[in-house]
């Protein structure tokens, strides 16, 4: 039997993909908050409340997740380019979200099938849960405060 190759100790090493770690933490928190909000909306407003809450959860997850995913994809860009990408992504997502919100508020078909109050309240609490999960995940990342001599291999 060949001797086992010793794996390097990972304690103290930098987090290799911080945006993905933040995405996992934020997504977990958002889903927990969103599922609870959907249950409350279903009890309070019936099936229309459930659909509204689920639509609110989906909207926040898609729009917020897109930003972190874009940051992950641009991880090899310079810090200046990453800042530009993050700002453009945020501005674009807000503009698209505003447009969808305007369409939703003027849509009779949506109002007939979805409780818009449940949608709005769920979206707000899911955003708060998303941000709390993202902050929690960020606080547990290992980000070096100095330049590493070699690339992280973990």
mmCIF file of the C-alpha atoms, coordinates in Angstrom:
data_MODEL
# 
_entry.id   MODEL 
# 
loop_
_atom_site.group_PDB 
_atom_site.id 
_atom_site.type_symbol 
_atom_site.label_atom_id 
_atom_site.label_alt_id 
_atom_site.label_comp_id 
_atom_site.label_asym_id 
_atom_site.label_entity_id 
_atom_site.label_seq_id 
_atom_site.pdbx_PDB_ins_code 
_atom_site.Cartn_x 
_atom_site.Cartn_y 
_atom_site.Cartn_z 
_atom_site.occupancy 
_atom_site.B_iso_or_equiv 
_atom_site.pdbx_formal_charge 
_atom_site.auth_seq_id 
_atom_site.auth_comp_id 
_atom_site.auth_asym_id 
_atom_site.auth_atom_id 
_atom_site.pdbx_PDB_model_num 
ATOM 1   C CA . UNK A 1 1   ? 0.000   0.000  0.000   1.00 0.00 ? 1   UNK A CA 1 
ATOM 2   C CA . UNK A 1 2   ? 1.427   3.363  -1.033  1.00 0.00 ? 2   UNK A CA 1 
ATOM 3   C CA . UNK A 1 3   ? 2.003   5.898  1.688   1.00 0.00 ? 3   UNK A CA 1 
ATOM 4   C CA . UNK A 1 4   ? -0.776  8.442  1.891   1.00 0.00 ? 4   UNK A CA 1 
ATOM 5   C CA . UNK A 1 5   ? 0.036   11.872 0.611   1.00 0.00 ? 5   UNK A CA 1 
ATOM 6   C CA . UNK A 1 6   ? -0.355  14.372 3.379   1.00 0.00 ? 6   UNK A CA 1 
ATOM 7   C CA . UNK A 1 7   ? -2.902  17.081 2.659   1.00 0.00 ? 7   UNK A CA 1 
ATOM 8   C CA . UNK A 1 8   ? -1.891  20.573 3.655   1.00 0.00 ? 8   UNK A CA 1 
ATOM 9   C CA . UNK A 1 9   ? -3.506  21.873 6.786   1.00 0.00 ? 9   UNK A CA 1 
ATOM 10  C CA . UNK A 1 10  ? -6.331  24.175 5.759   1.00 0.00 ? 10  UNK A CA 1 
ATOM 11  C CA . UNK A 1 11  ? -6.573  26.033 9.045   1.00 0.00 ? 11  UNK A CA 1 
ATOM 12  C CA . UNK A 1 12  ? -5.750  29.671 8.560   1.00 0.00 ? 12  UNK A CA 1 
ATOM 13  C CA . UNK A 1 13  ? -5.892  29.567 4.754   1.00 0.00 ? 13  UNK A CA 1 
ATOM 14  C CA . UNK A 1 14  ? -7.790  32.173 2.792   1.00 0.00 ? 14  UNK A CA 1 
ATOM 15  C CA . UNK A 1 15  ? -11.278 31.479 1.487   1.00 0.00 ? 15  UNK A CA 1 
ATOM 16  C CA . UNK A 1 16  ? -10.862 30.605 -2.161  1.00 0.00 ? 16  UNK A CA 1 
ATOM 17  C CA . UNK A 1 17  ? -14.221 31.856 -3.470  1.00 0.00 ? 17  UNK A CA 1 
ATOM 18  C CA . UNK A 1 18  ? -15.640 34.437 -1.054  1.00 0.00 ? 18  UNK A CA 1 
ATOM 19  C CA . UNK A 1 19  ? -18.574 35.449 -3.282  1.00 0.00 ? 19  UNK A CA 1 
ATOM 20  C CA . UNK A 1 20  ? -19.798 31.846 -3.445  1.00 0.00 ? 20  UNK A CA 1 
ATOM 21  C CA . UNK A 1 21  ? -19.458 31.476 0.315   1.00 0.00 ? 21  UNK A CA 1 
ATOM 22  C CA . UNK A 1 22  ? -21.494 34.648 0.765   1.00 0.00 ? 22  UNK A CA 1 
ATOM 23  C CA . UNK A 1 23  ? -24.049 33.377 -1.767  1.00 0.00 ? 23  UNK A CA 1 
ATOM 24  C CA . UNK A 1 24  ? -24.479 30.127 0.165   1.00 0.00 ? 24  UNK A CA 1 
ATOM 25  C CA . UNK A 1 25  ? -24.959 31.938 3.474   1.00 0.00 ? 25  UNK A CA 1 
ATOM 26  C CA . UNK A 1 26  ? -27.357 34.503 2.028   1.00 0.00 ? 26  UNK A CA 1 
ATOM 27  C CA . UNK A 1 27  ? -29.359 31.902 0.110   1.00 0.00 ? 27  UNK A CA 1 
ATOM 28  C CA . UNK A 1 28  ? -29.793 29.719 3.181   1.00 0.00 ? 28  UNK A CA 1 
ATOM 29  C CA . UNK A 1 29  ? -31.037 32.636 5.268   1.00 0.00 ? 29  UNK A CA 1 
ATOM 30  C CA . UNK A 1 30  ? -33.329 33.900 2.493   1.00 0.00 ? 30  UNK A CA 1 
ATOM 31  C CA . UNK A 1 31  ? -34.920 30.496 1.974   1.00 0.00 ? 31  UNK A CA 1 
ATOM 32  C CA . UNK A 1 32  ? -35.569 30.035 5.696   1.00 0.00 ? 32  UNK A CA 1 
ATOM 33  C CA . UNK A 1 33  ? -37.143 33.486 5.973   1.00 0.00 ? 33  UNK A CA 1 
ATOM 34  C CA . UNK A 1 34  ? -39.047 33.102 2.696   1.00 0.00 ? 34  UNK A CA 1 
ATOM 35  C CA . UNK A 1 35  ? -40.520 29.692 3.510   1.00 0.00 ? 35  UNK A CA 1 
ATOM 36  C CA . UNK A 1 36  ? -41.709 30.972 6.888   1.00 0.00 ? 36  UNK A CA 1 
ATOM 37  C CA . UNK A 1 37  ? -43.183 34.083 5.258   1.00 0.00 ? 37  UNK A CA 1 
ATOM 38  C CA . UNK A 1 38  ? -44.924 31.902 2.663   1.00 0.00 ? 38  UNK A CA 1 
ATOM 39  C CA . UNK A 1 39  ? -46.460 29.764 5.394   1.00 0.00 ? 39  UNK A CA 1 
ATOM 40  C CA . UNK A 1 40  ? -47.714 32.839 7.232   1.00 0.00 ? 40  UNK A CA 1 
ATOM 41  C CA . UNK A 1 41  ? -49.039 34.360 3.988   1.00 0.00 ? 41  UNK A CA 1 
ATOM 42  C CA . UNK A 1 42  ? -50.829 31.117 3.122   1.00 0.00 ? 42  UNK A CA 1 
ATOM 43  C CA . UNK A 1 43  ? -52.580 31.102 6.489   1.00 0.00 ? 43  UNK A CA 1 
ATOM 44  C CA . UNK A 1 44  ? -53.386 34.823 6.337   1.00 0.00 ? 44  UNK A CA 1 
ATOM 45  C CA . UNK A 1 45  ? -54.423 35.179 2.678   1.00 0.00 ? 45  UNK A CA 1 
ATOM 46  C CA . UNK A 1 46  ? -54.902 31.676 1.325   1.00 0.00 ? 46  UNK A CA 1 
ATOM 47  C CA . UNK A 1 47  ? -53.523 30.444 -1.969  1.00 0.00 ? 47  UNK A CA 1 
ATOM 48  C CA . UNK A 1 48  ? -53.130 33.964 -3.379  1.00 0.00 ? 48  UNK A CA 1 
ATOM 49  C CA . UNK A 1 49  ? -50.993 34.851 -0.354  1.00 0.00 ? 49  UNK A CA 1 
ATOM 50  C CA . UNK A 1 50  ? -48.848 31.763 -0.844  1.00 0.00 ? 50  UNK A CA 1 
ATOM 51  C CA . UNK A 1 51  ? -48.259 32.595 -4.522  1.00 0.00 ? 51  UNK A CA 1 
ATOM 52  C CA . UNK A 1 52  ? -47.462 36.209 -3.655  1.00 0.00 ? 52  UNK A CA 1 
ATOM 53  C CA . UNK A 1 53  ? -44.963 35.180 -0.996  1.00 0.00 ? 53  UNK A CA 1 
ATOM 54  C CA . UNK A 1 54  ? -43.279 32.642 -3.259  1.00 0.00 ? 54  UNK A CA 1 
ATOM 55  C CA . UNK A 1 55  ? -43.031 35.222 -6.041  1.00 0.00 ? 55  UNK A CA 1 
ATOM 56  C CA . UNK A 1 56  ? -41.479 37.690 -3.593  1.00 0.00 ? 56  UNK A CA 1 
ATOM 57  C CA . UNK A 1 57  ? -38.952 35.072 -2.459  1.00 0.00 ? 57  UNK A CA 1 
ATOM 58  C CA . UNK A 1 58  ? -38.072 34.123 -6.031  1.00 0.00 ? 58  UNK A CA 1 
ATOM 59  C CA . UNK A 1 59  ? -37.639 37.749 -7.076  1.00 0.00 ? 59  UNK A CA 1 
ATOM 60  C CA . UNK A 1 60  ? -35.231 38.561 -4.253  1.00 0.00 ? 60  UNK A CA 1 
ATOM 61  C CA . UNK A 1 61  ? -33.207 35.375 -4.706  1.00 0.00 ? 61  UNK A CA 1 
ATOM 62  C CA . UNK A 1 62  ? -32.833 35.906 -8.459  1.00 0.00 ? 62  UNK A CA 1 
ATOM 63  C CA . UNK A 1 63  ? -31.915 39.589 -8.272  1.00 0.00 ? 63  UNK A CA 1 
ATOM 64  C CA . UNK A 1 64  ? -29.636 39.368 -5.230  1.00 0.00 ? 64  UNK A CA 1 
ATOM 65  C CA . UNK A 1 65  ? -28.055 36.109 -6.322  1.00 0.00 ? 65  UNK A CA 1 
ATOM 66  C CA . UNK A 1 66  ? -27.261 37.519 -9.754  1.00 0.00 ? 66  UNK A CA 1 
ATOM 67  C CA . UNK A 1 67  ? -25.096 40.223 -8.178  1.00 0.00 ? 67  UNK A CA 1 
ATOM 68  C CA . UNK A 1 68  ? -23.016 37.815 -6.102  1.00 0.00 ? 68  UNK A CA 1 
ATOM 69  C CA . UNK A 1 69  ? -22.715 35.395 -9.004  1.00 0.00 ? 69  UNK A CA 1 
ATOM 70  C CA . UNK A 1 70  ? -21.468 38.207 -11.250 1.00 0.00 ? 70  UNK A CA 1 
ATOM 71  C CA . UNK A 1 71  ? -18.880 39.176 -8.615  1.00 0.00 ? 71  UNK A CA 1 
ATOM 72  C CA . UNK A 1 72  ? -17.724 35.574 -8.483  1.00 0.00 ? 72  UNK A CA 1 
ATOM 73  C CA . UNK A 1 73  ? -17.384 35.422 -12.262 1.00 0.00 ? 73  UNK A CA 1 
ATOM 74  C CA . UNK A 1 74  ? -15.326 38.631 -12.256 1.00 0.00 ? 74  UNK A CA 1 
ATOM 75  C CA . UNK A 1 75  ? -13.020 37.501 -9.425  1.00 0.00 ? 75  UNK A CA 1 
ATOM 76  C CA . UNK A 1 76  ? -9.910  37.577 -11.625 1.00 0.00 ? 76  UNK A CA 1 
ATOM 77  C CA . UNK A 1 77  ? -10.496 41.160 -12.764 1.00 0.00 ? 77  UNK A CA 1 
ATOM 78  C CA . UNK A 1 78  ? -8.642  44.054 -11.176 1.00 0.00 ? 78  UNK A CA 1 
ATOM 79  C CA . UNK A 1 79  ? -10.209 45.584 -8.051  1.00 0.00 ? 79  UNK A CA 1 
ATOM 80  C CA . UNK A 1 80  ? -11.121 48.692 -10.052 1.00 0.00 ? 80  UNK A CA 1 
ATOM 81  C CA . UNK A 1 81  ? -12.852 46.620 -12.740 1.00 0.00 ? 81  UNK A CA 1 
ATOM 82  C CA . UNK A 1 82  ? -14.633 44.582 -10.069 1.00 0.00 ? 82  UNK A CA 1 
ATOM 83  C CA . UNK A 1 83  ? -15.965 47.750 -8.460  1.00 0.00 ? 83  UNK A CA 1 
ATOM 84  C CA . UNK A 1 84  ? -17.237 48.933 -11.837 1.00 0.00 ? 84  UNK A CA 1 
ATOM 85  C CA . UNK A 1 85  ? -18.863 45.570 -12.507 1.00 0.00 ? 85  UNK A CA 1 
ATOM 86  C CA . UNK A 1 86  ? -20.490 45.570 -9.068  1.00 0.00 ? 86  UNK A CA 1 
ATOM 87  C CA . UNK A 1 87  ? -21.844 49.095 -9.496  1.00 0.00 ? 87  UNK A CA 1 
ATOM 88  C CA . UNK A 1 88  ? -23.117 48.424 -13.033 1.00 0.00 ? 88  UNK A CA 1 
ATOM 89  C CA . UNK A 1 89  ? -24.679 45.161 -11.885 1.00 0.00 ? 89  UNK A CA 1 
ATOM 90  C CA . UNK A 1 90  ? -26.421 46.870 -8.976  1.00 0.00 ? 90  UNK A CA 1 
ATOM 91  C CA . UNK A 1 91  ? -27.689 49.732 -11.129 1.00 0.00 ? 91  UNK A CA 1 
ATOM 92  C CA . UNK A 1 92  ? -28.927 47.333 -13.803 1.00 0.00 ? 92  UNK A CA 1 
ATOM 93  C CA . UNK A 1 93  ? -30.650 45.049 -11.317 1.00 0.00 ? 93  UNK A CA 1 
ATOM 94  C CA . UNK A 1 94  ? -32.404 48.007 -9.646  1.00 0.00 ? 94  UNK A CA 1 
ATOM 95  C CA . UNK A 1 95  ? -33.545 49.363 -13.022 1.00 0.00 ? 95  UNK A CA 1 
ATOM 96  C CA . UNK A 1 96  ? -34.889 45.963 -14.130 1.00 0.00 ? 96  UNK A CA 1 
ATOM 97  C CA . UNK A 1 97  ? -36.535 45.412 -10.742 1.00 0.00 ? 97  UNK A CA 1 
ATOM 98  C CA . UNK A 1 98  ? -38.178 48.855 -10.938 1.00 0.00 ? 98  UNK A CA 1 
ATOM 99  C CA . UNK A 1 99  ? -39.496 48.085 -14.395 1.00 0.00 ? 99  UNK A CA 1 
ATOM 100 C CA . UNK A 1 100 ? -40.892 44.736 -13.278 1.00 0.00 ? 100 UNK A CA 1 
ATOM 101 C CA . UNK A 1 101 ? -42.456 46.382 -10.238 1.00 0.00 ? 101 UNK A CA 1 
ATOM 102 C CA . UNK A 1 102 ? -44.173 48.981 -12.448 1.00 0.00 ? 102 UNK A CA 1 
ATOM 103 C CA . UNK A 1 103 ? -45.505 46.207 -14.696 1.00 0.00 ? 103 UNK A CA 1 
ATOM 104 C CA . UNK A 1 104 ? -46.689 44.181 -11.701 1.00 0.00 ? 104 UNK A CA 1 
ATOM 105 C CA . UNK A 1 105 ? -48.539 47.095 -10.135 1.00 0.00 ? 105 UNK A CA 1 
ATOM 106 C CA . UNK A 1 106 ? -50.364 47.774 -13.416 1.00 0.00 ? 106 UNK A CA 1 
ATOM 107 C CA . UNK A 1 107 ? -51.130 44.127 -14.168 1.00 0.00 ? 107 UNK A CA 1 
ATOM 108 C CA . UNK A 1 108 ? -54.727 43.097 -13.513 1.00 0.00 ? 108 UNK A CA 1 
ATOM 109 C CA . UNK A 1 109 ? -53.871 39.453 -14.173 1.00 0.00 ? 109 UNK A CA 1 
ATOM 110 C CA . UNK A 1 110 ? -51.199 39.412 -11.491 1.00 0.00 ? 110 UNK A CA 1 
ATOM 111 C CA . UNK A 1 111 ? -53.423 41.134 -8.945  1.00 0.00 ? 111 UNK A CA 1 
ATOM 112 C CA . UNK A 1 112 ? -56.182 38.590 -9.661  1.00 0.00 ? 112 UNK A CA 1 
ATOM 113 C CA . UNK A 1 113 ? -53.929 35.603 -8.877  1.00 0.00 ? 113 UNK A CA 1 
ATOM 114 C CA . UNK A 1 114 ? -51.411 36.937 -6.357  1.00 0.00 ? 114 UNK A CA 1 
ATOM 115 C CA . UNK A 1 115 ? -51.769 38.827 -3.084  1.00 0.00 ? 115 UNK A CA 1 
ATOM 116 C CA . UNK A 1 116 ? -49.582 41.870 -3.743  1.00 0.00 ? 116 UNK A CA 1 
ATOM 117 C CA . UNK A 1 117 ? -49.364 42.690 -0.026  1.00 0.00 ? 117 UNK A CA 1 
ATOM 118 C CA . UNK A 1 118 ? -47.921 39.243 0.694   1.00 0.00 ? 118 UNK A CA 1 
ATOM 119 C CA . UNK A 1 119 ? -45.524 39.690 -2.224  1.00 0.00 ? 119 UNK A CA 1 
ATOM 120 C CA . UNK A 1 120 ? -44.276 43.048 -0.947  1.00 0.00 ? 120 UNK A CA 1 
ATOM 121 C CA . UNK A 1 121 ? -43.949 42.079 2.699   1.00 0.00 ? 121 UNK A CA 1 
ATOM 122 C CA . UNK A 1 122 ? -42.245 38.801 1.830   1.00 0.00 ? 122 UNK A CA 1 
ATOM 123 C CA . UNK A 1 123 ? -39.816 40.557 -0.507  1.00 0.00 ? 123 UNK A CA 1 
ATOM 124 C CA . UNK A 1 124 ? -38.901 43.003 2.264   1.00 0.00 ? 124 UNK A CA 1 
ATOM 125 C CA . UNK A 1 125 ? -38.318 40.356 4.929   1.00 0.00 ? 125 UNK A CA 1 
ATOM 126 C CA . UNK A 1 126 ? -36.425 38.110 2.492   1.00 0.00 ? 126 UNK A CA 1 
ATOM 127 C CA . UNK A 1 127 ? -34.129 41.019 1.571   1.00 0.00 ? 127 UNK A CA 1 
ATOM 128 C CA . UNK A 1 128 ? -33.432 41.523 5.281   1.00 0.00 ? 128 UNK A CA 1 
ATOM 129 C CA . UNK A 1 129 ? -32.790 37.800 5.707   1.00 0.00 ? 129 UNK A CA 1 
ATOM 130 C CA . UNK A 1 130 ? -30.573 37.770 2.609   1.00 0.00 ? 130 UNK A CA 1 
ATOM 131 C CA . UNK A 1 131 ? -28.480 40.648 3.917   1.00 0.00 ? 131 UNK A CA 1 
ATOM 132 C CA . UNK A 1 132 ? -28.198 39.082 7.370   1.00 0.00 ? 132 UNK A CA 1 
ATOM 133 C CA . UNK A 1 133 ? -27.035 35.797 5.813   1.00 0.00 ? 133 UNK A CA 1 
ATOM 134 C CA . UNK A 1 134 ? -24.578 37.609 3.581   1.00 0.00 ? 134 UNK A CA 1 
ATOM 135 C CA . UNK A 1 135 ? -23.128 39.557 6.517   1.00 0.00 ? 135 UNK A CA 1 
ATOM 136 C CA . UNK A 1 136 ? -22.952 36.386 8.601   1.00 0.00 ? 136 UNK A CA 1 
ATOM 137 C CA . UNK A 1 137 ? -21.116 34.553 5.804   1.00 0.00 ? 137 UNK A CA 1 
ATOM 138 C CA . UNK A 1 138 ? -18.792 37.528 5.221   1.00 0.00 ? 138 UNK A CA 1 
ATOM 139 C CA . UNK A 1 139 ? -17.850 37.621 8.899   1.00 0.00 ? 139 UNK A CA 1 
ATOM 140 C CA . UNK A 1 140 ? -16.628 34.021 8.668   1.00 0.00 ? 140 UNK A CA 1 
ATOM 141 C CA . UNK A 1 141 ? -14.506 34.413 5.535   1.00 0.00 ? 141 UNK A CA 1 
ATOM 142 C CA . UNK A 1 142 ? -10.772 34.272 5.748   1.00 0.00 ? 142 UNK A CA 1 
ATOM 143 C CA . UNK A 1 143 ? -9.560  37.261 3.773   1.00 0.00 ? 143 UNK A CA 1 
ATOM 144 C CA . UNK A 1 144 ? -5.825  37.895 4.091   1.00 0.00 ? 144 UNK A CA 1 
ATOM 145 C CA . UNK A 1 145 ? -4.824  41.445 4.967   1.00 0.00 ? 145 UNK A CA 1 
ATOM 146 C CA . UNK A 1 146 ? -1.563  41.003 3.061   1.00 0.00 ? 146 UNK A CA 1 
ATOM 147 C CA . UNK A 1 147 ? -0.585  39.593 -0.307  1.00 0.00 ? 147 UNK A CA 1 
ATOM 148 C CA . UNK A 1 148 ? -0.001  35.856 -0.343  1.00 0.00 ? 148 UNK A CA 1 
ATOM 149 C CA . UNK A 1 149 ? 3.224   34.608 -1.890  1.00 0.00 ? 149 UNK A CA 1 
ATOM 150 C CA . UNK A 1 150 ? 1.346   31.897 -3.747  1.00 0.00 ? 150 UNK A CA 1 
ATOM 151 C CA . UNK A 1 151 ? -2.186  31.224 -4.959  1.00 0.00 ? 151 UNK A CA 1 
ATOM 152 C CA . UNK A 1 152 ? -4.564  29.597 -2.503  1.00 0.00 ? 152 UNK A CA 1 
ATOM 153 C CA . UNK A 1 153 ? -4.971  25.896 -3.306  1.00 0.00 ? 153 UNK A CA 1 
ATOM 154 C CA . UNK A 1 154 ? -7.744  24.973 -0.879  1.00 0.00 ? 154 UNK A CA 1 
# 
